[in-house]
Amino acid sequence: MADVTVLGGGLAGSEAAWQAAEAGCRVELWEMRPVKETPAHHTGLFAELVCSNSLGNRSPETASGLLKEELRLLGSVILRCADANAVPAGGALGVAREDFARDVTETVGSHPNIEVVRREAEDIPEGPVVIATGPLTSEALHRKIEELSGETLYFFDAASPIIHRDSIDDAIVYRASRYGRGEADYLNCPMDRETYYAFVEELATAELSPIKKFEEDMYFEGCLPVETIARRGPDTLRFGPMKPVGLPDPRTGREPFAVVQLRQDDAEGRLYNIVGFQTRLRWGEQKRVFRMIPGLQNAEFARFGVMHRNTYLPSNRMLEATMKIRDSISERPLFFAGQLTGVEGYVESTAMGYIAGTNAARVARGLEPLRWPGGTMMGALARYITTKEGTLQPINSNWGLVPAAPKRENGRRLSRQERRRRQAAMALAALEEFVEEVLRQPAAAG
């Protein structure tokens, strides 16, 4: 019999299972794919990325980069596999989508303490359980979770199209990273004024895949469909995902009126995704409208953009910062992880999986679950989603969550970059202290 059961083999579930197994627990990791599919996944692999193939900025001077550094320090299996399957992506940690998922599947599945169960969870098993079934939780389990909370919140998420590299016109696109930072890893499709406004007009009026009336406008601002942005005004896109600043065309030496960026999606460089172009246009409309982009006039689509419902919990009313369900709701040792908790982003989901898996293992051994220090990005995220007053909206890692660095030092005003560097150093120092004094001394922490 398992000491800990983890439901869901996504980023959070894979991380949770690994950490519980590393703590010495026998773990059952349940994943319903490929026995039962979801509307967005294409394989039965663990940690399949259904939206972008980027895990965000690498630099520890960014909030996303700091979160990655914290997870690396802790020995995250997801970050280890991501680093091993990285592809060129400028300052971002891009991964070869299938290679990364296959690596996670093989690594986690081969752990001697983990048994993989390919089955849909229609009920919540007994014992310590981590529920990490994600935004596409099956209907049966969805109902069981609703019984715990009395309500379920949801929004819509959308995935960008992926283009075959050999169908992109190299006579038109050019390689560059914004402001010349890092390698020139992005393909850039330049637009002049006339082309841009014609494109926006067609995009804003293109035919959409249908959704129910009551489901309209339930989007997370960080992952809006590109056509929704276009409908907010003719210039919104060129100040958003199509902004040309820092991307001069080497043939003219000038910045175009607008730019569409393409990012490598696989290790071999045969596939590129359209950055920031998550969409719910009908497939025929995607082909018609996106072929208006200079350089993509003959684009062949490896995958069209898709739209799917994302579900998350009112964690601020349901969960402790340990990711355990509040005793006032249920006395069962239930933990939640990943996007289901109200964090947004691959690495954020992984971080909540780490906390949930670690604490489920502690409870299985008769110990109290741990709260991560609020001075770390992981702890700050967990605290925010479980204490936010009012309505909880999905949140990414950001500098506003962790203690600020002083603006002045020795009478000298610090630059924003210097303050971020100090915030990151403070967070990592707090995490190192937590690891040495608490995490590696479980008996003393109970």
DRENFI-906891 format. One record per residue (C-alpha): z, x, y; residue in three letters. Coordinates in nm, 3 decimals. Each point is the difference from the previous one (the first is absolute). Example, Ala and Ser with C-alpha at 12.3 -4.5 7.8 and 13.67 -1.06 7.14 Angstrom:
# DRENFI-906891
pz 0.780 | px 1.230 | py -0.450 | resn ALA $
pz -0.066 | px 0.137 | py 0.344 | resn SER $
END
This chain:
# DRENFI-906891
pz 0.000 | px 0.000 | py 0.000 | resn MET $
pz -0.087 | px 0.126 | py 0.349 | resn ALA $
pz 0.270 | px 0.102 | py 0.246 | resn ASP $
pz -0.229 | px -0.090 | py 0.291 | resn VAL $
pz -0.306 | px -0.227 | py 0.011 | resn THR $
pz -0.261 | px 0.049 | py 0.271 | resn VAL $
pz -0.250 | px -0.279 | py 0.064 | resn LEU $
pz -0.326 | px 0.122 | py 0.153 | resn GLY $
pz -0.191 | px 0.325 | py -0.038 | resn GLY $
pz -0.107 | px 0.050 | py 0.359 | resn GLY $
pz 0.117 | px 0.279 | py 0.227 | resn LEU $
pz 0.355 | px -0.132 | py 0.034 | resn ALA $
pz 0.038 | px -0.098 | py -0.365 | resn GLY $
pz -0.135 | px 0.330 | py -0.128 | resn SER $
pz 0.237 | px 0.191 | py 0.228 | resn GLU $
pz 0.296 | px -0.221 | py -0.094 | resn ALA $
pz -0.066 | px 0.042 | py -0.373 | resn ALA $
pz -0.036 | px 0.377 | py 0.034 | resn TRP $
pz 0.323 | px 0.043 | py 0.197 | resn GLN $
pz 0.200 | px -0.219 | py -0.239 | resn ALA $
pz -0.142 | px 0.194 | py -0.296 | resn ALA $
pz 0.074 | px 0.333 | py 0.166 | resn GLU $
pz 0.360 | px -0.119 | py 0.041 | resn ALA $
pz 0.020 | px -0.029 | py -0.379 | resn GLY $
pz -0.054 | px -0.375 | py -0.039 | resn CYS $
pz -0.225 | px -0.159 | py -0.258 | resn ARG $
pz -0.258 | px -0.189 | py 0.203 | resn VAL $
pz -0.246 | px -0.277 | py -0.081 | resn GLU $
pz -0.284 | px -0.009 | py 0.253 | resn LEU $
pz -0.183 | px -0.334 | py -0.009 | resn TRP $
pz -0.354 | px -0.032 | py 0.136 | resn GLU $
pz -0.211 | px -0.308 | py -0.065 | resn MET $
pz -0.334 | px 0.168 | py 0.072 | resn ARG $
pz -0.245 | px 0.013 | py -0.175 | resn PRO $
pz 0.134 | px -0.286 | py -0.220 | resn VAL $
pz 0.009 | px -0.217 | py 0.312 | resn LYS $
pz -0.197 | px 0.103 | py 0.307 | resn GLU $
pz 0.071 | px -0.046 | py 0.371 | resn THR $
pz -0.253 | px -0.103 | py 0.268 | resn PRO $
pz -0.006 | px 0.352 | py 0.150 | resn ALA $
pz 0.049 | px 0.256 | py -0.278 | resn HIS $
pz -0.290 | px 0.141 | py -0.201 | resn HIS $
pz 0.179 | px 0.199 | py -0.272 | resn THR $
pz 0.312 | px 0.000 | py -0.215 | resn GLY $
pz 0.115 | px 0.333 | py 0.147 | resn LEU $
pz 0.340 | px 0.046 | py 0.162 | resn PHE $
pz 0.010 | px 0.056 | py 0.377 | resn ALA $
pz -0.353 | px -0.132 | py 0.055 | resn GLU $
pz -0.075 | px 0.006 | py 0.373 | resn LEU $
pz -0.167 | px -0.327 | py 0.098 | resn VAL $
pz -0.040 | px 0.063 | py 0.373 | resn CYS $
pz -0.051 | px 0.341 | py 0.162 | resn SER $
pz 0.009 | px 0.324 | py -0.199 | resn ASN $
pz 0.204 | px 0.167 | py 0.275 | resn SER $
pz 0.378 | px 0.037 | py -0.025 | resn LEU $
pz 0.020 | px 0.067 | py 0.372 | resn GLY $
pz 0.061 | px 0.303 | py 0.217 | resn ASN $
pz 0.101 | px 0.328 | py -0.163 | resn ARG $
pz 0.184 | px 0.146 | py 0.300 | resn SER $
pz 0.381 | px -0.019 | py -0.017 | resn PRO $
pz -0.013 | px -0.047 | py 0.377 | resn GLU $
pz -0.121 | px -0.355 | py -0.070 | resn THR $
pz 0.219 | px -0.275 | py -0.144 | resn ALA $
pz -0.228 | px -0.040 | py -0.302 | resn SER $
pz -0.006 | px 0.375 | py -0.056 | resn GLY $
pz 0.379 | px 0.021 | py 0.019 | resn LEU $
pz 0.033 | px -0.272 | py -0.263 | resn LEU $
pz -0.226 | px 0.202 | py -0.230 | resn LYS $
pz 0.209 | px 0.312 | py 0.055 | resn GLU $
pz 0.315 | px -0.193 | py -0.089 | resn GLU $
pz -0.158 | px -0.123 | py -0.322 | resn LEU $
pz -0.124 | px 0.348 | py -0.089 | resn ARG $
pz 0.349 | px 0.138 | py 0.055 | resn LEU $
pz 0.133 | px -0.264 | py -0.241 | resn LEU $
pz -0.259 | px 0.071 | py -0.270 | resn GLY $
pz -0.217 | px -0.311 | py 0.034 | resn SER $
pz -0.250 | px -0.032 | py -0.286 | resn VAL $
pz -0.240 | px -0.196 | py 0.223 | resn ILE $
pz -0.010 | px 0.274 | py 0.265 | resn LEU $
pz -0.042 | px 0.264 | py -0.269 | resn ARG $
pz -0.303 | px -0.182 | py -0.142 | resn CYS $
pz -0.138 | px -0.070 | py 0.349 | resn ALA $
pz 0.017 | px 0.367 | py 0.096 | resn ASP $
pz -0.166 | px 0.096 | py -0.329 | resn ALA $
pz -0.290 | px -0.241 | py 0.061 | resn ASN $
pz -0.050 | px 0.046 | py 0.374 | resn ALA $
pz -0.348 | px -0.019 | py 0.153 | resn VAL $
pz -0.112 | px 0.120 | py 0.345 | resn PRO $
pz 0.123 | px -0.252 | py 0.258 | resn ALA $
pz 0.070 | px 0.197 | py 0.318 | resn GLY $
pz 0.368 | px -0.025 | py 0.084 | resn GLY $
pz 0.058 | px -0.278 | py -0.254 | resn ALA $
pz 0.099 | px 0.014 | py -0.366 | resn LEU $
pz -0.305 | px -0.158 | py -0.159 | resn GLY $
pz -0.022 | px -0.019 | py -0.378 | resn VAL $
pz -0.275 | px -0.046 | py -0.257 | resn ALA $
pz 0.082 | px -0.359 | py -0.082 | resn ARG $
pz -0.062 | px -0.012 | py -0.377 | resn GLU $
pz 0.110 | px 0.358 | py -0.071 | resn ASP $
pz 0.329 | px -0.064 | py 0.178 | resn PHE $
pz 0.067 | px -0.327 | py -0.186 | resn ALA $
pz -0.092 | px 0.159 | py -0.333 | resn ARG $
pz 0.235 | px 0.291 | py 0.068 | resn ASP $
pz 0.290 | px -0.234 | py 0.082 | resn VAL $
pz -0.074 | px -0.208 | py -0.311 | resn THR $
pz -0.005 | px 0.301 | py -0.231 | resn GLU $
pz 0.301 | px 0.169 | py 0.159 | resn THR $
pz 0.225 | px -0.305 | py 0.009 | resn VAL $
pz -0.119 | px -0.134 | py -0.335 | resn GLY $
pz 0.072 | px 0.329 | py -0.177 | resn SER $
pz 0.362 | px 0.027 | py 0.117 | resn HIS $
pz 0.218 | px -0.001 | py -0.315 | resn PRO $
pz 0.241 | px -0.254 | py 0.153 | resn ASN $
pz -0.269 | px -0.248 | py 0.107 | resn ILE $
pz -0.155 | px -0.267 | py -0.221 | resn GLU $
pz -0.301 | px -0.176 | py 0.152 | resn VAL $
pz -0.026 | px -0.373 | py -0.070 | resn VAL $
pz -0.339 | px -0.161 | py 0.076 | resn ARG $
pz 0.113 | px -0.356 | py 0.050 | resn ARG $
pz 0.048 | px -0.256 | py 0.274 | resn GLU $
pz 0.362 | px -0.060 | py 0.099 | resn ALA $
pz 0.039 | px -0.376 | py 0.012 | resn GLU $
pz 0.377 | px 0.024 | py 0.046 | resn ASP $
pz 0.245 | px 0.264 | py 0.121 | resn ILE $
pz 0.145 | px 0.200 | py -0.293 | resn PRO $
pz 0.372 | px 0.066 | py -0.048 | resn GLU $
pz 0.173 | px 0.319 | py 0.110 | resn GLY $
pz -0.082 | px 0.218 | py 0.301 | resn PRO $
pz -0.351 | px -0.095 | py 0.109 | resn VAL $
pz -0.225 | px 0.137 | py 0.274 | resn VAL $
pz -0.254 | px -0.258 | py 0.114 | resn ILE $
pz -0.293 | px 0.190 | py 0.150 | resn ALA $
pz -0.282 | px -0.240 | py -0.075 | resn THR $
pz -0.144 | px 0.030 | py 0.347 | resn GLY $
pz -0.190 | px -0.237 | py 0.225 | resn PRO $
pz -0.206 | px -0.134 | py -0.291 | resn LEU $
pz 0.296 | px -0.110 | py -0.212 | resn THR $
pz -0.107 | px -0.240 | py -0.276 | resn SER $
pz 0.060 | px -0.370 | py 0.055 | resn GLU $
pz 0.264 | px -0.031 | py -0.273 | resn ALA $
pz 0.215 | px 0.285 | py 0.131 | resn LEU $
pz -0.066 | px -0.110 | py 0.357 | resn HIS $
pz 0.170 | px -0.332 | py -0.083 | resn ARG $
pz 0.300 | px 0.177 | py -0.151 | resn LYS $
pz 0.041 | px 0.213 | py 0.312 | resn ILE $
pz -0.033 | px -0.307 | py 0.221 | resn GLU $
pz 0.289 | px -0.156 | py -0.189 | resn GLU $
pz 0.216 | px 0.292 | py 0.113 | resn LEU $
pz -0.095 | px -0.010 | py 0.367 | resn SER $
pz -0.091 | px -0.361 | py 0.061 | resn GLY $
pz -0.306 | px 0.113 | py 0.196 | resn GLU $
pz -0.288 | px 0.244 | py -0.013 | resn THR $
pz -0.179 | px 0.154 | py 0.294 | resn LEU $
pz -0.354 | px 0.126 | py -0.023 | resn TYR $
pz -0.286 | px 0.142 | py 0.199 | resn PHE $
pz -0.355 | px 0.109 | py -0.078 | resn PHE $
pz -0.119 | px 0.353 | py -0.058 | resn ASP $
pz -0.359 | px 0.120 | py -0.019 | resn ALA $
pz -0.178 | px 0.301 | py -0.149 | resn ALA $
pz -0.284 | px 0.199 | py 0.156 | resn SER $
pz -0.344 | px 0.032 | py -0.163 | resn PRO $
pz -0.094 | px 0.321 | py -0.183 | resn ILE $
pz -0.348 | px 0.153 | py 0.047 | resn ILE $
pz -0.199 | px 0.230 | py -0.228 | resn HIS $
pz -0.031 | px 0.336 | py 0.177 | resn ARG $
pz -0.367 | px 0.049 | py -0.089 | resn ASP $
pz -0.092 | px -0.320 | py 0.184 | resn SER $
pz 0.139 | px 0.125 | py 0.333 | resn ILE $
pz -0.259 | px 0.135 | py 0.248 | resn ASP $
pz 0.093 | px 0.361 | py 0.083 | resn ASP $
pz -0.256 | px 0.006 | py 0.280 | resn ALA $
pz 0.224 | px -0.242 | py 0.192 | resn ILE $
pz 0.362 | px 0.059 | py -0.106 | resn VAL $
pz 0.190 | px 0.317 | py 0.089 | resn TYR $
pz 0.310 | px 0.170 | py -0.138 | resn ARG $
pz 0.311 | px 0.025 | py 0.220 | resn ALA $
pz 0.372 | px -0.063 | py 0.010 | resn SER $
pz 0.151 | px -0.142 | py 0.317 | resn ARG $
pz 0.064 | px 0.268 | py 0.264 | resn TYR $
pz -0.115 | px 0.258 | py -0.254 | resn GLY $
pz 0.331 | px -0.015 | py -0.185 | resn ARG $
pz -0.012 | px 0.141 | py -0.351 | resn GLY $
pz -0.327 | px 0.010 | py -0.190 | resn GLU $
pz -0.297 | px -0.218 | py 0.100 | resn ALA $
pz 0.065 | px -0.239 | py -0.287 | resn ASP $
pz -0.127 | px -0.328 | py 0.145 | resn TYR $
pz -0.358 | px -0.122 | py 0.022 | resn LEU $
pz -0.053 | px -0.163 | py 0.338 | resn ASN $
pz -0.255 | px -0.271 | py 0.077 | resn CYS $
pz -0.071 | px 0.002 | py 0.377 | resn PRO $
pz -0.086 | px -0.317 | py 0.190 | resn MET $
pz -0.150 | px -0.040 | py 0.344 | resn ASP $
pz 0.099 | px -0.288 | py 0.227 | resn ARG $
pz -0.280 | px -0.237 | py -0.103 | resn GLU $
pz 0.048 | px 0.058 | py -0.373 | resn THR $
pz 0.377 | px -0.042 | py 0.028 | resn TYR $
pz -0.006 | px -0.338 | py 0.174 | resn TYR $
pz -0.270 | px -0.133 | py -0.233 | resn ALA $
pz 0.211 | px 0.111 | py -0.297 | resn PHE $
pz 0.318 | px -0.160 | py 0.136 | resn VAL $
pz -0.181 | px -0.327 | py 0.063 | resn GLU $
pz -0.128 | px -0.017 | py -0.358 | resn GLU $
pz 0.335 | px 0.108 | py -0.143 | resn LEU $
pz 0.197 | px -0.257 | py 0.197 | resn ALA $
pz -0.227 | px -0.286 | py -0.109 | resn THR $
pz -0.067 | px 0.104 | py -0.362 | resn ALA $
pz 0.088 | px -0.237 | py -0.284 | resn GLU $
pz 0.342 | px 0.048 | py -0.157 | resn LEU $
pz 0.130 | px -0.051 | py -0.350 | resn SER $
pz 0.199 | px -0.325 | py 0.011 | resn PRO $
pz 0.379 | px -0.022 | py 0.017 | resn ILE $
pz 0.223 | px -0.304 | py 0.041 | resn LYS $
pz 0.064 | px -0.126 | py 0.352 | resn LYS $
pz 0.376 | px 0.061 | py -0.017 | resn PHE $
pz -0.065 | px 0.361 | py -0.100 | resn GLU $
pz -0.190 | px 0.092 | py 0.316 | resn GLU $
pz 0.136 | px 0.264 | py 0.238 | resn ASP $
pz 0.257 | px 0.129 | py -0.252 | resn MET $
pz -0.101 | px 0.363 | py 0.035 | resn TYR $
pz 0.200 | px 0.320 | py 0.038 | resn PHE $
pz -0.107 | px 0.161 | py 0.330 | resn GLU $
pz -0.036 | px 0.340 | py -0.167 | resn GLY $
pz -0.266 | px -0.125 | py -0.243 | resn CYS $
pz -0.199 | px -0.265 | py 0.189 | resn LEU $
pz -0.347 | px -0.094 | py -0.125 | resn PRO $
pz -0.255 | px 0.173 | py 0.219 | resn VAL $
pz -0.168 | px -0.331 | py 0.083 | resn GLU $
pz 0.333 | px -0.135 | py 0.128 | resn THR $
pz 0.025 | px 0.297 | py 0.237 | resn ILE $
pz -0.360 | px -0.061 | py 0.112 | resn ALA $
pz 0.080 | px -0.362 | py 0.087 | resn ARG $
pz 0.281 | px 0.112 | py 0.230 | resn ARG $
pz -0.252 | px 0.131 | py 0.250 | resn GLY $
pz -0.325 | px 0.198 | py 0.017 | resn PRO $
pz 0.172 | px 0.329 | py 0.089 | resn ASP $
pz 0.299 | px -0.025 | py -0.234 | resn THR $
pz -0.163 | px 0.196 | py -0.283 | resn LEU $
pz -0.107 | px 0.296 | py 0.216 | resn ARG $
pz 0.361 | px 0.040 | py 0.109 | resn PHE $
pz 0.116 | px -0.046 | py -0.360 | resn GLY $
pz -0.158 | px 0.114 | py -0.328 | resn PRO $
pz -0.331 | px 0.083 | py 0.174 | resn MET $
pz 0.144 | px 0.208 | py 0.285 | resn LYS $
pz -0.223 | px 0.303 | py 0.073 | resn PRO $
pz 0.255 | px 0.220 | py 0.182 | resn VAL $
pz 0.019 | px 0.353 | py -0.136 | resn GLY $
pz -0.319 | px -0.042 | py -0.205 | resn LEU $
pz -0.288 | px 0.145 | py 0.204 | resn PRO $
pz -0.340 | px -0.007 | py -0.167 | resn ASP $
pz -0.096 | px 0.368 | py -0.050 | resn PRO $
pz -0.364 | px -0.087 | py 0.072 | resn ARG $
pz 0.077 | px -0.128 | py 0.350 | resn THR $
pz 0.339 | px 0.155 | py 0.077 | resn GLY $
pz 0.117 | px -0.344 | py 0.117 | resn ARG $
pz 0.221 | px -0.266 | py -0.152 | resn GLU $
pz -0.200 | px -0.303 | py -0.121 | resn PRO $
pz 0.074 | px -0.346 | py 0.138 | resn PHE $
pz 0.168 | px -0.084 | py -0.333 | resn ALA $
pz 0.038 | px 0.163 | py -0.342 | resn VAL $
pz 0.042 | px -0.128 | py -0.356 | resn VAL $
pz 0.176 | px 0.256 | py -0.220 | resn GLN $
pz -0.051 | px 0.049 | py -0.375 | resn LEU $
pz 0.264 | px 0.173 | py -0.214 | resn ARG $
pz -0.050 | px 0.162 | py -0.342 | resn GLN $
pz 0.132 | px -0.226 | py -0.276 | resn ASP $
pz -0.038 | px 0.210 | py -0.316 | resn ASP $
pz 0.042 | px 0.364 | py -0.105 | resn ALA $
pz -0.374 | px 0.064 | py -0.036 | resn GLU $
pz -0.090 | px -0.139 | py 0.343 | resn GLY $
pz -0.238 | px -0.260 | py -0.143 | resn ARG $
pz 0.183 | px -0.295 | py 0.157 | resn LEU $
pz 0.108 | px -0.065 | py 0.359 | resn TYR $
pz 0.200 | px -0.290 | py 0.141 | resn ASN $
pz -0.050 | px -0.149 | py 0.346 | resn ILE $
pz 0.322 | px 0.083 | py 0.185 | resn VAL $
pz 0.182 | px -0.301 | py 0.144 | resn GLY $
pz -0.266 | px -0.246 | py -0.122 | resn PHE $
pz 0.213 | px -0.213 | py -0.231 | resn GLN $
pz -0.173 | px -0.336 | py -0.010 | resn THR $
pz -0.033 | px -0.343 | py -0.150 | resn ARG $
pz -0.368 | px -0.051 | py 0.083 | resn LEU $
pz -0.212 | px -0.144 | py -0.280 | resn ARG $
pz -0.162 | px 0.280 | py -0.198 | resn TRP $
pz -0.352 | px -0.083 | py 0.118 | resn GLY $
pz 0.121 | px 0.004 | py 0.360 | resn GLU $
pz 0.168 | px 0.338 | py -0.051 | resn GLN $
pz -0.329 | px 0.146 | py -0.115 | resn LYS $
pz -0.190 | px -0.153 | py 0.294 | resn ARG $
pz 0.248 | px 0.079 | py 0.278 | resn VAL $
pz 0.122 | px 0.343 | py -0.111 | resn PHE $
pz -0.359 | px 0.121 | py -0.046 | resn ARG $
pz -0.031 | px -0.042 | py 0.378 | resn MET $
pz 0.223 | px 0.308 | py 0.032 | resn ILE $
pz -0.216 | px 0.305 | py 0.083 | resn PRO $
pz -0.023 | px 0.219 | py -0.308 | resn GLY $
pz 0.082 | px -0.289 | py -0.234 | resn LEU $
pz -0.329 | px -0.187 | py 0.033 | resn GLN $
pz -0.072 | px 0.070 | py -0.368 | resn ASN $
pz 0.363 | px -0.004 | py -0.118 | resn ALA $
pz 0.067 | px -0.077 | py -0.364 | resn GLU $
pz 0.343 | px -0.152 | py -0.059 | resn PHE $
pz 0.214 | px 0.128 | py -0.287 | resn ALA $
pz 0.258 | px -0.265 | py 0.090 | resn ARG $
pz -0.003 | px -0.276 | py 0.257 | resn PHE $
pz 0.305 | px -0.072 | py 0.209 | resn GLY $
pz 0.232 | px -0.263 | py -0.145 | resn VAL $
pz 0.275 | px -0.226 | py 0.131 | resn MET $
pz 0.314 | px -0.087 | py -0.188 | resn HIS $
pz 0.340 | px -0.153 | py 0.063 | resn ARG $
pz 0.296 | px 0.231 | py 0.033 | resn ASN $
pz 0.349 | px -0.126 | py -0.075 | resn THR $
pz 0.326 | px 0.142 | py 0.126 | resn TYR $
pz 0.362 | px -0.109 | py 0.000 | resn LEU $
pz 0.246 | px -0.083 | py 0.278 | resn PRO $
pz 0.176 | px 0.326 | py -0.086 | resn SER $
pz 0.219 | px -0.028 | py 0.309 | resn ASN $
pz 0.160 | px -0.303 | py -0.166 | resn ARG $
pz -0.032 | px 0.104 | py -0.364 | resn MET $
pz 0.056 | px 0.373 | py -0.046 | resn LEU $
pz 0.251 | px 0.276 | py 0.065 | resn GLU $
pz -0.129 | px 0.333 | py 0.130 | resn ALA $
pz 0.039 | px 0.125 | py -0.359 | resn THR $
pz -0.290 | px -0.235 | py -0.088 | resn MET $
pz 0.242 | px -0.206 | py -0.212 | resn LYS $
pz 0.006 | px -0.376 | py 0.041 | resn ILE $
pz 0.303 | px -0.120 | py 0.192 | resn ARG $
pz 0.290 | px -0.125 | py -0.210 | resn ASP $
pz 0.002 | px -0.321 | py 0.205 | resn SER $
pz -0.344 | px -0.082 | py -0.142 | resn ILE $
pz 0.036 | px 0.131 | py -0.354 | resn SER $
pz 0.257 | px 0.210 | py -0.184 | resn GLU $
pz -0.271 | px 0.134 | py -0.231 | resn ARG $
pz -0.088 | px 0.371 | py 0.038 | resn PRO $
pz -0.341 | px -0.068 | py 0.153 | resn LEU $
pz -0.180 | px 0.247 | py 0.225 | resn PHE $
pz -0.324 | px -0.042 | py 0.194 | resn PHE $
pz -0.246 | px 0.267 | py 0.108 | resn ALA $
pz -0.333 | px 0.056 | py 0.169 | resn GLY $
pz -0.195 | px -0.233 | py 0.226 | resn GLN $
pz 0.192 | px -0.292 | py -0.143 | resn LEU $
pz 0.297 | px 0.116 | py 0.211 | resn THR $
pz -0.188 | px -0.019 | py 0.331 | resn GLY $
pz -0.105 | px 0.362 | py 0.048 | resn VAL $
pz -0.366 | px 0.061 | py 0.074 | resn GLU $
pz -0.184 | px 0.304 | py -0.129 | resn GLY $
pz -0.046 | px 0.199 | py -0.316 | resn TYR $
pz 0.263 | px 0.264 | py 0.074 | resn VAL $
pz 0.249 | px -0.254 | py 0.133 | resn GLU $
pz -0.036 | px -0.199 | py -0.323 | resn SER $
pz 0.052 | px 0.317 | py -0.201 | resn THR $
pz 0.316 | px 0.079 | py 0.196 | resn ALA $
pz 0.154 | px -0.340 | py -0.076 | resn MET $
pz -0.094 | px 0.054 | py -0.366 | resn GLY $
pz 0.187 | px 0.329 | py 0.002 | resn TYR $
pz 0.315 | px -0.163 | py 0.142 | resn ILE $
pz -0.017 | px -0.299 | py -0.236 | resn ALA $
pz -0.063 | px 0.209 | py -0.312 | resn GLY $
pz 0.277 | px 0.245 | py 0.084 | resn THR $
pz 0.249 | px -0.279 | py 0.063 | resn ASN $
pz -0.098 | px -0.206 | py -0.304 | resn ALA $
pz 0.071 | px 0.310 | py -0.210 | resn ALA $
pz 0.339 | px 0.041 | py 0.167 | resn ARG $
pz 0.097 | px -0.361 | py -0.071 | resn VAL $
pz -0.114 | px 0.041 | py -0.361 | resn ALA $
pz 0.249 | px 0.289 | py -0.026 | resn ARG $
pz 0.285 | px -0.197 | py 0.157 | resn GLY $
pz -0.028 | px 0.161 | py 0.345 | resn LEU $
pz -0.031 | px -0.153 | py 0.344 | resn GLU $
pz -0.348 | px -0.004 | py 0.159 | resn PRO $
pz -0.055 | px 0.236 | py 0.293 | resn LEU $
pz -0.107 | px -0.061 | py 0.357 | resn ARG $
pz -0.235 | px 0.264 | py 0.139 | resn TRP $
pz 0.117 | px 0.152 | py 0.329 | resn PRO $
pz -0.133 | px -0.184 | py 0.305 | resn GLY $
pz -0.106 | px 0.331 | py 0.153 | resn GLY $
pz -0.276 | px 0.033 | py -0.260 | resn THR $
pz -0.326 | px -0.192 | py 0.019 | resn MET $
pz 0.063 | px -0.142 | py -0.349 | resn MET $
pz 0.347 | px -0.121 | py 0.093 | resn GLY $
pz -0.114 | px -0.135 | py 0.335 | resn ALA $
pz -0.277 | px -0.204 | py -0.162 | resn LEU $
pz 0.239 | px -0.142 | py -0.261 | resn ALA $
pz 0.254 | px -0.086 | py 0.268 | resn ARG $
pz -0.259 | px -0.165 | py 0.226 | resn TYR $
pz -0.151 | px -0.234 | py -0.258 | resn ILE $
pz 0.344 | px -0.106 | py -0.127 | resn THR $
pz 0.170 | px -0.053 | py 0.338 | resn THR $
pz -0.279 | px -0.116 | py 0.236 | resn LYS $
pz 0.108 | px -0.306 | py 0.193 | resn GLU $
pz -0.232 | px -0.298 | py 0.009 | resn GLY $
pz -0.334 | px 0.002 | py -0.181 | resn THR $
pz -0.087 | px 0.314 | py -0.196 | resn LEU $
pz -0.355 | px 0.126 | py 0.050 | resn GLN $
pz -0.144 | px 0.282 | py -0.216 | resn PRO $
pz 0.076 | px 0.340 | py 0.150 | resn ILE $
pz -0.131 | px 0.355 | py -0.031 | resn ASN $
pz 0.201 | px 0.317 | py 0.045 | resn SER $
pz 0.035 | px 0.076 | py 0.372 | resn ASN $
pz 0.206 | px 0.222 | py 0.227 | resn TRP $
pz 0.187 | px -0.294 | py 0.149 | resn GLY $
pz 0.192 | px -0.042 | py -0.326 | resn LEU $
pz 0.171 | px 0.341 | py -0.005 | resn VAL $
pz 0.238 | px 0.160 | py 0.255 | resn PRO $
pz -0.177 | px 0.131 | py 0.308 | resn ALA $
pz -0.004 | px 0.367 | py 0.091 | resn ALA $
pz 0.129 | px 0.106 | py 0.345 | resn PRO $
pz -0.264 | px -0.002 | py 0.273 | resn LYS $
pz 0.134 | px 0.318 | py 0.157 | resn ARG $
pz 0.131 | px 0.328 | py -0.138 | resn GLU $
pz 0.152 | px 0.281 | py 0.208 | resn ASN $
pz -0.122 | px -0.175 | py 0.313 | resn GLY $
pz -0.358 | px -0.012 | py -0.127 | resn ARG $
pz -0.180 | px -0.326 | py -0.069 | resn ARG $
pz -0.126 | px -0.010 | py -0.358 | resn LEU $
pz -0.353 | px -0.116 | py -0.076 | resn SER $
pz -0.053 | px -0.300 | py -0.222 | resn ARG $
pz -0.120 | px 0.233 | py -0.277 | resn GLN $
pz 0.315 | px 0.211 | py 0.028 | resn GLU $
pz 0.220 | px -0.312 | py -0.014 | resn ARG $
pz -0.182 | px -0.123 | py -0.309 | resn ARG $
pz 0.043 | px 0.341 | py -0.160 | resn ARG $
pz 0.373 | px -0.018 | py 0.065 | resn ARG $
pz 0.024 | px -0.356 | py -0.132 | resn GLN $
pz -0.171 | px 0.110 | py -0.320 | resn ALA $
pz 0.232 | px 0.300 | py -0.036 | resn ALA $
pz 0.306 | px -0.223 | py 0.053 | resn MET $
pz -0.122 | px -0.247 | py -0.262 | resn ALA $
pz -0.075 | px 0.267 | py -0.260 | resn LEU $
pz 0.337 | px 0.167 | py 0.063 | resn ALA $
pz 0.174 | px -0.336 | py -0.050 | resn ALA $
pz -0.192 | px -0.054 | py -0.323 | resn LEU $
pz 0.079 | px 0.348 | py -0.132 | resn GLU $
pz 0.371 | px -0.059 | py 0.067 | resn GLU $
pz -0.021 | px -0.339 | py -0.176 | resn PHE $
pz -0.169 | px 0.157 | py -0.302 | resn VAL $
pz 0.256 | px 0.279 | py -0.034 | resn GLU $
pz 0.315 | px -0.196 | py 0.077 | resn GLU $
pz -0.080 | px -0.346 | py -0.139 | resn VAL $
pz -0.318 | px -0.040 | py -0.203 | resn LEU $
pz 0.069 | px 0.292 | py -0.231 | resn ARG $
pz 0.368 | px -0.092 | py -0.030 | resn GLN $
pz -0.025 | px -0.356 | py -0.139 | resn PRO $
pz 0.350 | px -0.014 | py -0.145 | resn ALA $
pz 0.154 | px 0.073 | py 0.339 | resn ALA $
pz -0.213 | px -0.262 | py 0.173 | resn ALA $
pz 0.091 | px -0.302 | py -0.210 | resn GLY $
END
